[in-house]
């Protein structure tokens, strides 16, 4: 089947039109879509290119809906070929690269090899040596792998997953190779469980980097491994991750369907109360269903109260403690616009957050700042957001960076206030150039 042609470029005259420039700067997509329509790109084409429904495009053009989520803004930039800087984004991957420097154009054969490069075997030789060196996997092999996974998650909390991903991916492929040599049913079962966890972790690192298509592929691989051993509780865990990703992609209906499937899988296998208390409320809140979210929150707390020391909790759920439930509850309320309820819950959990969980501290501080801003507490919100910058700059997480970028955009009506000016100044210092996405002066 032939590949679809790349999206048509917008006319230069439209991209340089002052009205288009202003509409993009303000992210006024009602005007953007109307201007694009004049260039011959009709609403149905806009919907198809930007992965939106035609009805949503119609609502936007009629000024009945606003598009604020960063993932949607990025899809519009990519689908309509609007350069990233016009919408306050980093340069998109399809934009023309800058001219190569004289050094870059130098013939590869003349470049000096890095010191020690010639002393390392090629990847092909590594694969050959690995295939003949490995003995049959044993229970101790599985234990070593599980210890590695625990360490990966700890480092992911501290530093983000970007630097970990090659190691996690390599270990996943290593475990897949072990599965071809495993003889005992018990060891094979354990290896499949480990492979499922490594695939989920690989998917998570892509999700945290907002590489959503790749994340979905690895989450799917994790489901495949877990299904082979009928581990419904772990399948529920992966489906919950996929539901969370769907909320980031502005697909609340998908998020709810995945969250409901997660709960169904957990109940089918008599999941422990800790597993059953995990986050279904996010999906309801993202969909705007107050009754659904409140019911899910109540059920989560009811299940959590049933937890006992005798429960056979899987290792991957032990992180879900009282404070994690509290902050998730607060975020669900914040998503519903119930900021007065959300603020004390998130603040309480943040106070008890581990100092090593850099991404968690940054992420939860953002939600606290958002709840405070929603109540008109501008100075307090900006102070909280400033506190998020240190952990955000210590961890490689595009997801956290985009949240801070969104908060900066939410400060637009207060741009001249000293607290907002101070936050924007510190945001530019704390995060790499071109990442903050703060509105240009």
C-alpha positions as a Python dict, from the first residue, in 0.01 Angstrom:
ca = {
    (1, 'X'): (0, 0, 0),
    (2, 'X'): (157, 335, -98),
    (3, 'X'): (246, 578, 178),
    (4, 'X'): (23, 883, 224),
    (5, 'X'): (175, 1199, 79),
    (6, 'X'): (315, 1446, 333),
    (7, 'X'): (78, 1727, 437),
    (8, 'X'): (60, 2017, 194),
    (9, 'X'): (262, 2322, 299),
    (10, 'X'): (69, 2639, 373),
    (11, 'X'): (125, 2926, 129),
    (12, 'X'): (403, 3162, 231),
    (13, 'X'): (166, 3455, 192),
    (14, 'X'): (-60, 3302, 460),
    (15, 'X'): (225, 3227, 701),
    (16, 'X'): (348, 3586, 665),
    (17, 'X'): (0, 3739, 690),
    (18, 'X'): (-7, 3961, 1005),
    (19, 'X'): (-352, 3829, 1095),
    (20, 'X'): (-227, 3468, 1079),
    (21, 'X'): (82, 3557, 1281),
    (22, 'X'): (-132, 3722, 1548),
    (23, 'X'): (-384, 3435, 1556),
    (24, 'X'): (-103, 3182, 1601),
    (25, 'X'): (67, 3392, 1868),
    (26, 'X'): (-258, 3399, 2068),
    (27, 'X'): (-338, 3038, 1978),
    (28, 'X'): (-674, 3163, 1852),
    (29, 'X'): (-753, 2849, 1655),
    (30, 'X'): (-1096, 2973, 1551),
    (31, 'X'): (-918, 3239, 1343),
    (32, 'X'): (-637, 3001, 1242),
    (33, 'X'): (-882, 2745, 1104),
    (34, 'X'): (-1084, 3012, 921),
    (35, 'X'): (-769, 3153, 761),
    (36, 'X'): (-649, 2804, 666),
    (37, 'X'): (-989, 2736, 509),
    (38, 'X'): (-935, 3033, 276),
    (39, 'X'): (-617, 2857, 158),
    (40, 'X'): (-827, 2561, 44),
    (41, 'X'): (-788, 2338, 351),
    (42, 'X'): (-1146, 2271, 456),
    (43, 'X'): (-1267, 2164, 804),
    (44, 'X'): (-1281, 1795, 717),
    (45, 'X'): (-918, 1812, 600),
    (46, 'X'): (-819, 2005, 914),
    (47, 'X'): (-980, 1734, 1128),
    (48, 'X'): (-804, 1454, 941),
    (49, 'X'): (-462, 1621, 946),
    (50, 'X'): (-476, 1721, 1312),
    (51, 'X'): (-635, 1400, 1440),
    (52, 'X'): (-947, 1584, 1558),
    (53, 'X'): (-1312, 1505, 1502),
    (54, 'X'): (-1496, 1718, 1243),
    (55, 'X'): (-1746, 1822, 1510),
    (56, 'X'): (-1466, 1950, 1732),
    (57, 'X'): (-1318, 2152, 1446),
    (58, 'X'): (-1665, 2298, 1383),
    (59, 'X'): (-1703, 2392, 1750),
    (60, 'X'): (-1363, 2562, 1748),
    (61, 'X'): (-1443, 2760, 1432),
    (62, 'X'): (-1776, 2866, 1586),
    (63, 'X'): (-1587, 2984, 1900),
    (64, 'X'): (-1774, 2728, 2114),
    (65, 'X'): (-1456, 2544, 2217),
    (66, 'X'): (-1094, 2637, 2282),
    (67, 'X'): (-795, 2412, 2226),
    (68, 'X'): (-542, 2457, 2505),
    (69, 'X'): (-377, 2116, 2552),
    (70, 'X'): (-15, 2115, 2435),
    (71, 'X'): (-46, 1782, 2257),
    (72, 'X'): (-332, 1919, 2046),
    (73, 'X'): (-134, 2235, 1969),
    (74, 'X'): (155, 2019, 1851),
    (75, 'X'): (-78, 1809, 1633),
    (76, 'X'): (-213, 2127, 1472),
    (77, 'X'): (140, 2254, 1409),
    (78, 'X'): (242, 1924, 1248),
    (79, 'X'): (-82, 1861, 1062),
    (80, 'X'): (-115, 2207, 911),
    (81, 'X'): (259, 2265, 876),
    (82, 'X'): (261, 2578, 1092),
    (83, 'X'): (621, 2639, 1204),
    (84, 'X'): (668, 2570, 1573),
    (85, 'X'): (786, 2919, 1668),
    (86, 'X'): (457, 3071, 1545),
    (87, 'X'): (268, 2871, 1811),
    (88, 'X'): (528, 2905, 2086),
    (89, 'X'): (669, 2556, 2028),
    (90, 'X'): (1018, 2426, 1969),
    (91, 'X'): (1111, 2370, 1600),
    (92, 'X'): (922, 2071, 1463),
    (93, 'X'): (1103, 1770, 1319),
    (94, 'X'): (971, 1840, 967),
    (95, 'X'): (1101, 2199, 955),
    (96, 'X'): (1396, 2258, 722),
    (97, 'X'): (1724, 2202, 908),
    (98, 'X'): (1980, 2476, 921),
    (99, 'X'): (2261, 2467, 669),
    (100, 'X'): (2545, 2236, 760),
    (101, 'X'): (2862, 2400, 875),
    (102, 'X'): (3190, 2345, 696),
    (103, 'X'): (3285, 2097, 965),
    (104, 'X'): (2960, 1905, 922),
    (105, 'X'): (3016, 1883, 544),
    (106, 'X'): (3361, 1736, 590),
    (107, 'X'): (3404, 1397, 431),
    (108, 'X'): (3337, 1125, 693),
    (109, 'X'): (3655, 940, 597),
    (110, 'X'): (3864, 1236, 712),
    (111, 'X'): (3711, 1265, 1053),
    (112, 'X'): (3917, 1148, 1344),
    (113, 'X'): (3769, 855, 1531),
    (114, 'X'): (3699, 912, 1899),
    (115, 'X'): (3972, 780, 2128),
    (116, 'X'): (3933, 412, 2194),
    (117, 'X'): (3659, 361, 1933),
    (118, 'X'): (3864, 111, 1734),
    (119, 'X'): (3919, -100, 2046),
    (120, 'X'): (3548, -180, 2084),
    (121, 'X'): (3379, -467, 1901),
    (122, 'X'): (3098, -388, 1660),
    (123, 'X'): (2734, -452, 1751),
    (124, 'X'): (2730, -760, 1527),
    (125, 'X'): (3019, -913, 1717),
    (126, 'X'): (2852, -824, 2048),
    (127, 'X'): (2539, -1010, 1939),
    (128, 'X'): (2740, -1316, 1833),
    (129, 'X'): (2936, -1328, 2158),
    (130, 'X'): (2619, -1280, 2360),
    (131, 'X'): (2440, -1563, 2183),
    (132, 'X'): (2710, -1816, 2267),
    (133, 'X'): (2802, -1691, 2614),
    (134, 'X'): (2465, -1713, 2785),
    (135, 'X'): (2380, -2031, 2972),
    (136, 'X'): (2023, -2138, 3043),
    (137, 'X'): (1852, -1878, 3262),
    (138, 'X'): (1777, -1970, 3621),
    (139, 'X'): (1585, -1830, 3916),
    (140, 'X'): (1890, -1622, 4011),
    (141, 'X'): (1888, -1469, 3661),
    (142, 'X'): (1529, -1360, 3713),
    (143, 'X'): (1609, -1215, 4056),
    (144, 'X'): (1898, -1013, 3913),
    (145, 'X'): (1671, -878, 3641),
    (146, 'X'): (1402, -777, 3890),
    (147, 'X'): (1661, -595, 4101),
    (148, 'X'): (1766, -403, 3790),
    (149, 'X'): (1406, -302, 3721),
    (150, 'X'): (1366, -167, 4076),
    (151, 'X'): (1682, 35, 4027),
    (152, 'X'): (1561, 166, 3690),
    (153, 'X'): (1238, 293, 3842),
    (154, 'X'): (1424, 464, 4125),
    (155, 'X'): (1657, 636, 3879),
    (156, 'X'): (1363, 726, 3657),
    (157, 'X'): (1207, 916, 3949),
    (158, 'X'): (1537, 1094, 4020),
    (159, 'X'): (1660, 1173, 3669),
    (160, 'X'): (1393, 1086, 3414),
    (161, 'X'): (1398, 803, 3165),
    (162, 'X'): (1579, 957, 2868),
    (163, 'X'): (1926, 834, 2966),
    (164, 'X'): (1791, 505, 3102),
    (165, 'X'): (1600, 405, 2790),
    (166, 'X'): (1891, 245, 2596),
    (167, 'X'): (1976, 27, 2896),
    (168, 'X'): (1613, -72, 2957),
    (169, 'X'): (1556, -143, 2589),
    (170, 'X'): (1876, -350, 2572),
    (171, 'X'): (1772, -553, 2874),
    (172, 'X'): (1427, -609, 2723),
    (173, 'X'): (1581, -754, 2408),
    (174, 'X'): (1818, -962, 2623),
    (175, 'X'): (1523, -1112, 2811),
    (176, 'X'): (1351, -1187, 2480),
    (177, 'X'): (1661, -1379, 2375),
    (178, 'X'): (1655, -1570, 2706),
    (179, 'X'): (1298, -1674, 2636),
    (180, 'X'): (1417, -1862, 2327),
    (181, 'X'): (1654, -2069, 2546),
    (182, 'X'): (1443, -2120, 2856),
    (183, 'X'): (1342, -2481, 2917),
    (184, 'X'): (1159, -2484, 3252),
    (185, 'X'): (797, -2364, 3258),
    (186, 'X'): (850, -2184, 3589),
    (187, 'X'): (1153, -1985, 3470),
    (188, 'X'): (982, -1904, 3140),
    (189, 'X'): (678, -1771, 3328),
    (190, 'X'): (903, -1546, 3539),
    (191, 'X'): (1095, -1425, 3233),
    (192, 'X'): (769, -1330, 3059),
    (193, 'X'): (672, -1134, 3370),
    (194, 'X'): (1008, -953, 3364),
    (195, 'X'): (973, -884, 2990),
    (196, 'X'): (629, -730, 3053),
    (197, 'X'): (773, -500, 3319),
    (198, 'X'): (1065, -394, 3099),
    (199, 'X'): (833, -326, 2805),
    (200, 'X'): (608, -115, 3026),
    (201, 'X'): (909, 78, 3159),
    (202, 'X'): (1034, 137, 2804),
    (203, 'X'): (687, 261, 2709),
    (204, 'X'): (683, 485, 3017),
    (205, 'X'): (1013, 650, 2924),
    (206, 'X'): (870, 728, 2579),
    (207, 'X'): (547, 858, 2734),
    (208, 'X'): (738, 1085, 2973),
    (209, 'X'): (925, 1221, 2671),
    (210, 'X'): (585, 1274, 2500),
    (211, 'X'): (677, 1028, 2226),
    (212, 'X'): (328, 888, 2235),
    (213, 'X'): (331, 659, 1931),
    (214, 'X'): (642, 478, 2052),
    (215, 'X'): (502, 456, 2403),
    (216, 'X'): (186, 290, 2275),
    (217, 'X'): (389, 29, 2087),
    (218, 'X'): (579, -76, 2399),
    (219, 'X'): (269, -69, 2618),
    (220, 'X'): (116, -304, 2360),
    (221, 'X'): (421, -529, 2385),
    (222, 'X'): (387, -531, 2764),
    (223, 'X'): (22, -639, 2729),
    (224, 'X'): (125, -920, 2494),
    (225, 'X'): (379, -1060, 2743),
    (226, 'X'): (137, -1028, 3036),
    (227, 'X'): (-144, -1191, 2842),
    (228, 'X'): (75, -1493, 2763),
    (229, 'X'): (97, -1567, 3136),
    (230, 'X'): (-258, -1443, 3206),
    (231, 'X'): (-134, -1177, 3448),
    (232, 'X'): (-455, -972, 3455),
    (233, 'X'): (-334, -746, 3737),
    (234, 'X'): (-32, -638, 3535),
    (235, 'X'): (-248, -595, 3226),
    (236, 'X'): (-464, -363, 3437),
    (237, 'X'): (-151, -167, 3526),
    (238, 'X'): (-51, -125, 3161),
    (239, 'X'): (-404, -28, 3061),
    (240, 'X'): (-398, 237, 3336),
    (241, 'X'): (-76, 377, 3185),
    (242, 'X'): (-241, 384, 2842),
    (243, 'X'): (-544, 559, 2991),
    (244, 'X'): (-321, 826, 3144),
    (245, 'X'): (-151, 876, 2807),
    (246, 'X'): (-490, 917, 2640),
    (247, 'X'): (-569, 1206, 2877),
    (248, 'X'): (-249, 1376, 2760),
    (249, 'X'): (-354, 1327, 2398),
    (250, 'X'): (-691, 1494, 2465),
    (251, 'X'): (-879, 1169, 2404),
    (252, 'X'): (-1095, 1148, 2717),
    (253, 'X'): (-1334, 886, 2577),
    (254, 'X'): (-1041, 654, 2501),
    (255, 'X'): (-898, 728, 2846),
    (256, 'X'): (-1219, 624, 3016),
    (257, 'X'): (-1253, 307, 2806),
    (258, 'X'): (-896, 204, 2893),
    (259, 'X'): (-939, 289, 3263),
    (260, 'X'): (-1261, 87, 3279),
    (261, 'X'): (-1089, -207, 3109),
    (262, 'X'): (-807, -181, 3363),
    (263, 'X'): (-1049, -207, 3653),
    (264, 'X'): (-1232, -497, 3487),
    (265, 'X'): (-907, -690, 3443),
    (266, 'X'): (-806, -628, 3803),
    (267, 'X'): (-1144, -742, 3938),
    (268, 'X'): (-1146, -1051, 3717),
    (269, 'X'): (-833, -1179, 3890),
    (270, 'X'): (-945, -1064, 4236),
    (271, 'X'): (-688, -787, 4234),
    (272, 'X'): (-559, -668, 4568),
    (273, 'X'): (-722, -357, 4719),
    (274, 'X'): (-408, -155, 4640),
    (275, 'X'): (-435, -243, 4271),
    (276, 'X'): (-809, -173, 4266),
    (277, 'X'): (-760, 171, 4424),
    (278, 'X'): (-547, 298, 4136),
    (279, 'X'): (-647, 593, 3920),
    (280, 'X'): (-971, 556, 3730),
    (281, 'X'): (-1085, 901, 3845),
    (282, 'X'): (-842, 1081, 3609),
    (283, 'X'): (-1029, 959, 3304),
    (284, 'X'): (-1370, 1065, 3438),
    (285, 'X'): (-1229, 1406, 3537),
    (286, 'X'): (-1070, 1459, 3196),
    (287, 'X'): (-1403, 1374, 3033),
    (288, 'X'): (-1562, 1637, 3258),
    (289, 'X'): (-1782, 1383, 3437),
    (290, 'X'): (-1807, 1512, 3792),
    (291, 'X'): (-2035, 1232, 3911),
    (292, 'X'): (-1815, 964, 3750),
    (293, 'X'): (-1496, 1113, 3895),
    (294, 'X'): (-1644, 1146, 4245),
    (295, 'X'): (-1771, 788, 4235),
    (296, 'X'): (-1428, 664, 4123),
    (297, 'X'): (-1256, 866, 4397),
    (298, 'X'): (-1488, 721, 4663),
    (299, 'X'): (-1431, 368, 4534),
    (300, 'X'): (-1052, 419, 4531),
    (301, 'X'): (-1054, 529, 4896),
    (302, 'X'): (-1288, 244, 4991),
    (303, 'X'): (-1051, -8, 4835),
    (304, 'X'): (-746, 157, 4992),
    (305, 'X'): (-899, 124, 5339),
    (306, 'X'): (-919, -253, 5283),
    (307, 'X'): (-540, -289, 5240),
    (308, 'X'): (-374, -521, 5490),
    (309, 'X'): (-22, -647, 5549),
    (310, 'X'): (-128, -993, 5437),
    (311, 'X'): (-213, -880, 5083),
    (312, 'X'): (-2, -1035, 4810),
    (313, 'X'): (65, -709, 4630),
    (314, 'X'): (275, -732, 4313),
    (315, 'X'): (604, -543, 4343),
    (316, 'X'): (509, -287, 4079),
    (317, 'X'): (222, -146, 4287),
    (318, 'X'): (401, -93, 4619),
    (319, 'X'): (473, 271, 4528),
    (320, 'X'): (99, 344, 4553),
    (321, 'X'): (82, 459, 4915),
    (322, 'X'): (-150, 688, 5109),
    (323, 'X'): (17, 1005, 4982),
    (324, 'X'): (4, 888, 4621),
    (325, 'X'): (-369, 828, 4660),
    (326, 'X'): (-406, 1171, 4822),
    (327, 'X'): (-226, 1356, 4543),
    (328, 'X'): (-411, 1162, 4273),
    (329, 'X'): (-738, 1256, 4442),
    (330, 'X'): (-629, 1620, 4450),
    (331, 'X'): (-533, 1619, 4083),
    (332, 'X'): (-867, 1462, 3988),
    (333, 'X'): (-1047, 1744, 4173),
    (334, 'X'): (-819, 1999, 4004),
    (335, 'X'): (-906, 1855, 3662),
    (336, 'X'): (-1272, 1907, 3749),
    (337, 'X'): (-1204, 2271, 3841),
    (338, 'X'): (-1262, 2203, 4212),
    (339, 'X'): (-952, 2394, 4314),
    (340, 'X'): (-1052, 2463, 4675),
    (341, 'X'): (-1078, 2089, 4741),
    (342, 'X'): (-769, 2007, 4537),
    (343, 'X'): (-524, 2254, 4694),
    (344, 'X'): (-494, 2113, 5051),
    (345, 'X'): (-481, 1754, 4923),
    (346, 'X'): (-198, 1820, 4679),
    (347, 'X'): (-14, 2038, 4933),
    (348, 'X'): (-34, 1763, 5196),
    (349, 'X'): (101, 1498, 4959),
    (350, 'X'): (373, 1729, 4829),
    (351, 'X'): (490, 1794, 5185),
    (352, 'X'): (552, 1420, 5227),
    (353, 'X'): (699, 1364, 4879),
    (354, 'X'): (1039, 1197, 4880),
    (355, 'X'): (1320, 1444, 4808),
    (356, 'X'): (1466, 1197, 4555),
    (357, 'X'): (1147, 1187, 4346),
    (358, 'X'): (1237, 1491, 4140),
    (359, 'X'): (976, 1445, 3869),
    (360, 'X'): (700, 1381, 4123),
    (361, 'X'): (788, 1697, 4317),
    (362, 'X'): (791, 1909, 4000),
    (363, 'X'): (473, 1754, 3863),
    (364, 'X'): (275, 1788, 4186),
    (365, 'X'): (402, 2142, 4249),
    (366, 'X'): (269, 2235, 3905),
    (367, 'X'): (-76, 2102, 3992),
    (368, 'X'): (-69, 2283, 4326),
    (369, 'X'): (24, 2608, 4150),
    (370, 'X'): (-255, 2554, 3899),
    (371, 'X'): (-511, 2502, 4177),
    (372, 'X'): (-391, 2817, 4352),
    (373, 'X'): (-404, 3022, 4032),
    (374, 'X'): (-758, 2896, 3966),
    (375, 'X'): (-857, 3052, 4301),
    (376, 'X'): (-695, 3385, 4215),
    (377, 'X'): (-396, 3335, 4447),
    (378, 'X'): (-150, 3471, 4190),
    (379, 'X'): (154, 3536, 4412),
    (380, 'X'): (117, 3205, 4596),
    (381, 'X'): (74, 3017, 4267),
    (382, 'X'): (384, 3176, 4115),
    (383, 'X'): (585, 3100, 4429),
    (384, 'X'): (475, 2735, 4414),
    (385, 'X'): (560, 2718, 4043),
    (386, 'X'): (906, 2861, 4111),
    (387, 'X'): (957, 2580, 4364),
    (388, 'X'): (882, 2334, 4082),
    (389, 'X'): (1170, 2465, 3871),
    (390, 'X'): (1457, 2312, 4070),
    (391, 'X'): (1328, 1952, 4052),
    (392, 'X'): (1210, 2009, 3693),
    (393, 'X'): (1557, 2115, 3583),
    (394, 'X'): (1710, 1814, 3764),
    (395, 'X'): (1504, 1561, 3571),
    (396, 'X'): (1479, 1499, 3197),
    (397, 'X'): (1103, 1497, 3145),
    (398, 'X'): (939, 1670, 2851),
    (399, 'X'): (606, 1599, 3018),
    (400, 'X'): (698, 1815, 3318),
    (401, 'X'): (850, 2081, 3093),
    (402, 'X'): (527, 2110, 2894),
    (403, 'X'): (325, 2146, 3214),
    (404, 'X'): (541, 2439, 3318),
    (405, 'X'): (504, 2581, 2968),
    (406, 'X'): (126, 2553, 3006),
    (407, 'X'): (139, 2730, 3343),
    (408, 'X'): (335, 3013, 3183),
    (409, 'X'): (64, 3044, 2919),
    (410, 'X'): (-204, 3050, 3191),
    (411, 'X'): (-27, 3352, 3339),
    (412, 'X'): (-86, 3552, 3019),
    (413, 'X'): (-366, 3767, 3168),
    (414, 'X'): (-130, 3858, 3454),
    (415, 'X'): (184, 3900, 3244),
    (416, 'X'): (261, 4248, 3384),
    (417, 'X'): (230, 4143, 3750),
    (418, 'X'): (565, 4123, 3935),
    (419, 'X'): (505, 3763, 4049),
    (420, 'X'): (441, 3649, 3690),
    (421, 'X'): (743, 3842, 3560),
    (422, 'X'): (964, 3681, 3827),
    (423, 'X'): (837, 3333, 3743),
    (424, 'X'): (894, 3376, 3369),
    (425, 'X'): (1244, 3506, 3435),
    (426, 'X'): (1335, 3207, 3650),
    (427, 'X'): (1164, 2969, 3407),
    (428, 'X'): (1394, 3084, 3125),
    (429, 'X'): (1698, 3042, 3348),
    (430, 'X'): (1602, 2700, 3481),
    (431, 'X'): (1505, 2530, 3154),
    (432, 'X'): (1700, 2511, 2828),
    (433, 'X'): (1661, 2791, 2575),
    (434, 'X'): (1360, 2745, 2350),
    (435, 'X'): (1200, 2492, 2585),
    (436, 'X'): (995, 2709, 2815),
    (437, 'X'): (767, 2829, 2538),
    (438, 'X'): (689, 3145, 2730),
    (439, 'X'): (512, 3409, 2522),
    (440, 'X'): (756, 3643, 2353),
    (441, 'X'): (761, 4003, 2475),
}
